[in-house]
Amino acid sequence: MNVLGIETSCDETGVAIYSGEGGLLAHQLYSQVALHAEYGGVVPELASRDHLRKLVPLIRATLKQAHMNQGDIHGIAYTAGPGLAGALLAGAAVARGLAWAWDVPSVEVHHMEGHLLAPMLEEPAPAFPFVALLVSGGHTMLVQVEGVGRYRLLGESLDDAAGEAFDKTAKLLQLGYPGGPAIAAMAEQGDPDRFRFPRPMTDRPGLDFSFSGLKTYTLTTMQKESAGLTGAALEELKADIARAFEDAVVDTLAIKCRRALEQTGSRTLVLAGGVAANQRLRQRMDEETRKLSARSFYPRLEFCTDNGAMIAHAGWQRLNAGQANTELAFQVNPRWSLMDLRDPGR
């Protein structure tokens, strides 16, 4: 079965084709980062319009890359939530229209399930069961995964997601957008010993996260330490603060992941989502899993951020299990909970 996947939940337009026999056959991605950079974040209306402009050319390019035509596609998967309502509708409308025109089944895909299963696009792929850390601009959660659609929430952020905290901290340091790569690049120049920021909620039991206080602590430190500084001295301060902030986030995530592995008895940790591209986080997770005789798995860097490949793969899993939409009417769910998903084989 060849499945065309469409991702339009936020500011990336992703299209891919996944085959049960051949794996990932083709993928195309267009990022709107330059479009939104001047605003310091995503503008929903601009994102929706840009998805509509880019989707058809990307679908054509993906088919060409895979040396296929519409007759070679056996199903279409699309992101139905969570995400920006207008952006989701853009992808859903195109996907359902194509499915009707091509007379093939379609299936809704949960955006975070796409991320969660993305490491399975790699070799070697993690095997069920495992613990997953989903960490992105909109979500930070630890999930126990028994199989596709069989998820148990272990912990989540009570306020800002880690990726959101990176974006907001980069903005207050005037480092630009998106914040994660900007903070990581600046942190490389920073002194790891100058500041030590708090590791939120690690001094108590549990697997929940909180990053809003860390963001406020960073702001207070910047205001206090930057008085009278200009030029190179100010840039040095920013680098040191960026390093302290990044270290605090990485340590917090690592401590919670170690707890989750110990509590569940799992020896497999999956990291997915945009923040999973952070190299310091990957190194730290590898260190923590080795201590527990466990192993960590990640998607390749290009599949950490939003992409069509993860949607095509997750859609193939569900279509292959017999789940499909047959009605013309459709809807999207901007606040769709991962815990609402069910095993497609049941």
Secondary structure, 3 states (H helix, E strand, C coil): CEEEEEECCCCEEEEEEEECCCEEEEEEEEECHHHHHCCCCCCHHHHHHHHHHHHHHHHHHHHHHCCCCHHHCCEEEEEEECCCHHHHHHHHHHHHHHHHHHCCCEEEEEHHHHHHHHHHHCCCCCCCCEEEEEECCCCEEEEEEEECCEEEEEEEECCCCHHHHHHHHHHHCCCCCCHHHHHHHHHCCCCCCCCCCCCCCCCCCCCCECCHHHHHHHHHHHHHHCCCCCHHHHHHHHHHHHHHHHHHHHHHHHHHHHHHHHHHCCCEEEEECHHHHCHHHHHHHHHHHHHCCCEEECCCHHHCCCCHHHHHHHHHHHHHCCCCECCCCCCCCCCCCHHHCCCCCC
